[in-house]
Every structure is written in structure tokens, then in C-alpha cells.
Amino acid sequence: MNSALKKYNSFEVDATALNFDNPFFFEFFENFESENTKKSYKNDIKQFFNFLKDSVFQIHALSDVKRLHAVTYKKWLTDTGYAPKTINRKMSSVSSFWDYLVEKSQVEFNIFDSIKRPKQVVTKPTNDLSDDQITKIFYVVDRLKSKSKHLHRAVIYLLFTTGIRKSELINLKREDLFNEKGNWFIKIKGKGGKILIKLIPPQTYQVMNEYMSWMTRINREIHPKDWIFQPTRNPSDSGLLTKPLNPKTIDYILKNCCKKAGVTQRISPHSARASYIGSALDNGADLYKVSQDVGHSSVKTTEEYNKRRSKVEDSPTHHLGFLRDNSEN
């Protein structure tokens, strides 16, 4: 890319000079309520411009970016090893931005329109755990001796018994936990700004209540506007503890408890979500209701999580009328 920067509405074409604080970007990114979504879009857009910069294309202005470059970018993503689902997301992000550029009269048309997207085949499915494995994890976490045992128990129980995402757990505030007619619920903001109300099993509430009581005993009372899950220590600043947990802390808690329970397969906090869905469906929960409960926009998405093998006795083969009639003769 030519070192000379072309500016359009104070927008700089050179990816190395992208400044997302620039007023040009404000309207585009403010359409997204979730901070995680904004971050994802920014990374995807910057990656595309970095691709243009690092390639041999002679790009001097936005109008120089053609459909050929979008097609080549798609091929580069594939050759780099990105999963189809990730490729679709990245292309969708940049395509949305190009629609914005069209709206602002910076380009004539969206170069990503009509480009065929790869089929979303899951190459590395999230491992869901069996009910027996989860029971072993609960057994281990209930018997922890560490100072942070109350925090670890609450995180593990909430992940597996509600199926919420790691980001949703991290952002929970005390005011999001409420009681209605004797039942306890949490209110979470899911993907796309969806507001979900999740029922908490009595066992999980008891574990969470023990954690919050413990926080009060160590002079860390959790107020309504505070995050429920906070770090118990901060090596860099011991006085700065009223903040949400670091995502890596959630990863550590889960992996450590799984290791102690003898669960050696590749797991992540998303495995708890997959396990929640799989266990519910395996034990007779309605697919549509599970899909609504976890905030999926499509039942097909929920079906992708159900990787447990169907029971032999539940096979439709046993309900074929013509076979039953023949067996009686």
C-alpha cells in the first residue's frame, strides 16, 4: 500500500493508522450494544486492511479495493486454517462495514455482496461432558480446601447448571440475582443485547449464597451494583479488587477442577454450556425450550451442541409399523 494516506471523512485507509476513536467510526460501532461484539468487529476490520497492506495489491484509496480483493481474502482465510464459521463471521464483519461505507458515499457498492460463504462445518466441536463427569467435578469442588474454594464452587456450579457463557458470568451484577415466588433467577445480557432470565437450581443458589456470605466475612461485601464474581487478590494492586474476574481466571478454575476430577479431555468454559444443553436434551427437555433458554437465535444452533449419542431404545427404527406387522406373521 502506498505510504501516502488517503483520507475520507477523516477515515484513514492505512490499517496501521486505523483509529477507532475517530468520529468516522462512532456511528458504525454504536449500533452494537455488546462490547465484545464491538471488539470482534474492530479486530476483523483491522485484519482485512492489514491483509490488503501486506499483499501485493496497489491500494491507494478505498475505491481501489475491488471484489477480487474480497475473494482473495476469503481464500487467504481458508488457506490460513480458519474454521468455516470463523471465516463467515470475519467476512460478515467487513461486509457490514462496507455497507456503512456505501451509506456514507465512500464507495459505490459492497464488494462482499454475492460472494459465496463456506459451509459452516464444525471442525473442532466443543467437548461436552457426561453427567458422570460433571458429578465428579462437583464432588471435587465441594471438597476444596483452598482459600478461594467458595469462589471456585460458585463459578463451577453456575456454569454447569445454567449454561451461561463465560462473558455473561463475568458481567453478572448482584442486582441481576433476584427472587420471585420462592425461585431464584439471574438476568443476563446475551449475544446481540438479548436479555435472558435464567432459573437457578436451589443447590446453585445455596453455593452462590455461601460465596457471597464468605465475601462479607472477609470485608468484601458485594453491593447491588457490584460484580458478583470478583478477584480475591490482585498482585499488582491489592487495593483494587472491586472489579470483574479476569476471563483467564475462569479458564483456570475450570481446568484445575477438571484435572482433579480426572477429566483429561480438552475443555473450556464453553464445554460447560455444551454440557448443559446436551444433558438437558438427553434427559427429555424440549429442543425449542432449550434453544430459547440459552438464547440461541435458531434451533439449528442448539442441535449442533447435542453431540451425545442417541439411546438405542429411542431409535425410530423401533417404531416402524411395517416391520412390526411383519414380525407378527
C-alpha positions in Angstrom: 0.0 0.0 0.0 1.2 3.5 -0.8 2.6 5.2 2.2 0.7 8.3 1.4 -2.6 8.1 3.3 -5.9 8.9 1.7 -8.4 10.4 4.0 -12.2 10.1 3.6 -14.3 11.9 6.2 -11.3 11.7 8.4 -11.0 8.0 7.8 -7.5 6.7 7.0 -7.2 3.8 4.6 -3.9 2.5 6.0 -4.7 -0.2 8.6 -1.8 0.8 10.7 -3.4 4.2 11.1 -6.9 3.0 11.9 -8.0 5.0 14.9 -11.3 3.6 16.2 -11.7 6.7 18.4 -12.1 8.7 15.2 -15.6 10.2 14.9 -16.0 8.4 11.5 -16.3 5.1 13.3 -18.6 6.2 16.0 -21.9 5.7 14.2 -21.0 2.3 12.9 -19.8 0.8 16.2 -22.5 2.3 18.3 -25.0 0.1 16.5 -23.7 -2.8 18.6 -24.6 -2.9 22.3 -22.2 -5.6 23.3 -18.6 -4.5 24.0 -17.4 -8.0 23.0 -19.2 -7.6 19.6 -17.6 -4.2 19.1 -14.1 -5.6 19.9 -14.7 -8.5 17.5 -15.8 -6.2 14.6 -12.8 -3.9 15.2 -10.4 -6.9 15.0 -12.0 -8.3 11.9 -12.0 -5.0 10.0 -8.4 -4.2 11.0 -7.3 -7.7 9.9 -8.8 -7.2 6.4 -7.0 -3.9 6.0 -3.8 -5.5 7.2 -4.3 -8.2 4.6 -4.5 -5.5 1.9 -1.5 -3.8 3.2 0.6 -6.9 3.4 -0.5 -8.1 -0.1 0.9 -7.0 -3.5 -2.2 -5.1 -4.3 -1.8 -1.5 -5.3 -4.3 0.1 -3.0 -4.2 3.9 -2.8 -7.8 4.6 -1.9 -11.0 2.8 -0.8 -12.2 2.9 -4.3 -9.2 0.7 -5.3 -10.5 -2.2 -3.2 -12.4 -4.5 -5.5 -14.4 -7.7 -5.3 -11.3 -9.6 -6.4 -9.6 -8.5 -3.1 -12.6 -9.8 -1.1 -12.5 -13.1 -2.9 -8.7 -13.4 -2.3 -9.2 -12.5 1.3 -11.7 -15.3 1.7 -9.2 -17.7 0.1 -6.4 -16.5 2.4 -8.6 -17.1 5.5 -9.2 -20.6 4.3 -5.6 -21.3 3.5 -4.6 -19.9 6.9 -6.7 -22.6 8.6 -9.6 -20.6 10.0 -12.8 -22.7 10.6 -15.7 -22.0 8.2 -17.8 -20.5 11.0 -14.9 -18.0 11.8 -14.4 -17.2 8.1 -18.1 -16.4 7.8 -18.0 -14.1 10.8 -14.9 -12.2 9.7 -16.4 -11.7 6.2 -19.7 -10.6 7.7 -18.0 -8.1 9.9 -16.1 -6.5 7.0 -19.2 -6.7 4.8 -21.2 -4.8 7.3 -18.5 -2.1 7.4 -18.6 -1.9 3.6 -22.3 -1.3 3.8 -21.6 1.6 6.1 -19.0 2.9 3.6 -21.7 2.7 0.8 -24.1 4.6 3.1 -21.5 7.3 3.7 -20.8 7.6 -0.1 -17.2 6.5 0.4 -17.6 3.5 -2.1 -20.2 2.7 -4.8 -21.1 -0.8 -3.7 -20.3 -3.6 -1.2 -17.5 -5.8 -2.7 -18.6 -8.6 -0.4 -22.1 -8.9 -1.8 -22.8 -12.3 -3.5 -19.5 -13.8 -2.5 -20.2 -17.4 -1.6 -19.5 -18.2 2.0 -18.1 -21.6 3.1 -20.4 -24.1 4.7 -20.3 -24.0 8.4 -18.9 -27.4 9.2 -17.7 -27.8 12.8 -14.0 -28.8 12.6 -13.3 -28.8 16.3 -16.5 -29.4 18.2 -16.7 -28.2 21.8 -16.3 -31.2 24.1 -19.4 -31.7 26.3 -19.0 -33.7 29.5 -21.1 -36.6 30.5 -23.4 -36.4 33.6 -21.0 -38.7 35.4 -18.0 -36.5 34.7 -19.9 -33.4 35.9 -20.9 -35.2 39.1 -17.2 -36.0 39.7 -16.3 -32.3 39.2 -19.0 -31.2 41.7 -17.6 -33.8 44.2 -14.1 -32.4 43.8 -15.1 -28.7 44.0 -17.3 -29.4 47.1 -14.2 -30.7 48.9 -11.7 -28.0 48.0 -9.5 -26.7 50.8 -8.1 -23.6 49.3 -8.9 -20.1 50.5 -10.8 -19.4 47.3 -12.9 -22.5 47.5 -16.2 -20.6 47.8 -15.4 -18.6 44.6 -14.4 -21.7 42.7 -17.6 -23.6 43.8 -19.9 -20.8 42.8 -18.2 -20.4 39.3 -18.4 -24.1 38.6 -22.0 -24.6 39.7 -23.3 -21.6 37.9 -21.5 -22.5 34.6 -22.8 -26.1 34.5 -26.3 -25.6 35.9 -27.3 -22.5 33.8 -25.3 -22.9 30.6 -24.4 -19.2 30.5 -21.3 -18.0 28.6 -18.1 -17.0 30.3 -18.6 -13.4 29.4 -22.1 -13.5 30.8 -20.9 -14.9 34.1 -18.1 -12.3 34.4 -20.5 -9.4 33.8 -23.1 -10.5 36.4 -24.0 -7.9 38.9 -25.5 -8.5 42.4 -28.7 -6.7 41.3 -29.1 -9.3 38.5 -29.8 -12.0 41.1 -33.4 -11.9 42.3 -36.1 -14.0 43.9 -39.6 -14.4 42.5 -42.3 -16.6 44.2 -39.7 -18.6 46.0 -37.4 -19.2 43.0 -34.1 -17.6 42.3 -33.2 -16.2 38.9 -30.4 -14.3 37.2 -30.8 -11.7 34.5 -28.1 -11.7 31.9 -27.4 -9.8 28.7 -26.7 -12.3 26.0 -25.4 -12.0 22.5 -26.9 -9.3 20.4 -28.1 -7.5 23.5 -30.7 -10.2 24.3 -32.0 -10.1 27.9 -32.4 -13.6 29.3 -33.9 -14.6 32.6 -32.4 -17.9 33.9 -33.7 -20.1 36.7 -31.0 -21.1 39.2 -31.4 -24.5 40.8 -31.6 -24.4 44.7 -28.2 -26.1 45.0 -26.6 -23.5 42.9 -28.2 -20.6 44.8 -27.0 -22.1 48.1 -23.5 -22.3 46.7 -23.6 -18.7 45.5 -25.1 -17.5 48.8 -22.3 -19.2 50.7 -19.8 -17.5 48.4 -21.4 -14.0 49.0 -21.6 -14.6 52.7 -17.9 -15.5 52.7 -17.1 -12.3 50.9 -18.9 -10.4 53.6 -17.0 -12.1 56.3 -13.7 -11.0 54.7 -14.9 -7.5 54.5 -15.7 -7.7 50.7 -19.5 -7.3 50.8 -21.0 -7.3 47.4 -23.3 -4.4 46.8 -26.2 -4.3 44.2 -24.1 -2.5 41.5 -21.0 -4.7 42.2 -20.0 -7.6 40.1 -20.9 -10.9 41.8 -17.6 -12.6 40.9 -14.6 -10.5 41.9 -10.9 -11.4 42.3 -9.9 -12.5 45.8 -6.5 -10.9 45.4 -4.7 -8.5 43.0 -0.9 -8.9 43.0 -0.4 -5.6 41.1 -2.7 -3.5 43.3 -4.0 -5.1 46.5 -6.5 -2.2 46.9 -8.1 -2.7 43.5 -10.4 -5.7 44.0 -13.9 -4.5 43.2 -13.8 -5.4 39.6 -14.9 -8.4 37.4 -12.9 -11.6 37.3 -10.3 -11.9 34.5 -11.5 -14.3 31.8 -8.3 -16.3 32.3 -9.3 -16.9 35.9 -12.5 -18.6 34.8 -10.4 -20.9 32.5 -8.0 -21.7 35.3 -10.8 -22.5 37.8 -12.5 -24.9 35.4 -9.4 -26.7 34.1 -8.0 -27.1 37.6 -11.2 -28.7 38.9 -11.5 -30.9 35.9 -7.9 -32.1 36.3 -8.6 -33.0 39.9 -11.7 -34.9 38.9 -9.8 -36.9 36.3 -11.3 -35.2 33.3 -8.4 -35.1 30.8 -10.1 -34.1 27.6 -9.8 -30.7 26.1 -12.3 -28.4 27.9 -13.2 -24.8 28.2 -15.9 -22.8 29.9 -17.9 -23.3 26.7 -17.8 -27.0 27.4 -20.0 -26.3 30.4 -22.5 -24.6 28.2 -22.4 -27.6 25.7 -22.8 -30.0 28.7 -25.9 -28.1 30.0 -27.5 -28.3 26.6 -26.5 -31.9 26.0 -27.7 -33.1 29.4 -31.0 -31.3 29.2 -31.8 -32.7 25.7 -30.5 -36.2 26.7 -32.9 -36.2 29.7 -36.0 -35.2 27.8 -36.0 -31.4 27.7 -37.8 -29.9 24.7 -35.4 -28.7 22.0 -37.2 -25.4 21.3 -37.4 -24.6 25.0 -33.7 -25.3 25.5 -32.9 -23.1 22.5 -34.9 -20.2 24.0 -33.3 -20.8 27.4 -29.7 -20.4 26.2 -30.5 -17.5 23.9 -29.9 -19.2 20.5 -31.4 -17.4 17.5 -32.0 -20.7 15.8 -32.9 -24.2 16.9 -30.3 -25.5 14.4 -27.6 -23.9 16.6 -28.9 -25.7 19.6 -28.9 -29.0 17.7 -25.2 -28.6 16.9 -24.4 -28.7 20.6 -26.3 -32.0 21.1 -23.4 -34.4 20.3 -24.4 -37.1 22.8 -25.2 -40.5 21.2 -28.9 -41.3 21.0 -30.0 -44.2 23.1 -30.6 -47.4 21.1 -34.0 -47.9 22.6 -35.1 -44.4 21.4 -34.3 -45.1 17.7 -37.2 -44.5 15.3 -36.4 -48.0 13.9 -38.4 -49.5 16.8 -41.4 -47.6 15.6 -41.6 -48.7 12.0 -45.1 -50.1 11.6 -44.4 -52.3 8.5 -41.6 -54.1 10.4 -43.8 -54.7 13.4 -46.6 -56.1 11.2 -44.1 -58.5 9.5 -42.8 -59.7 12.9 -46.2 -60.8 13.9 -46.7 -63.1 10.9 
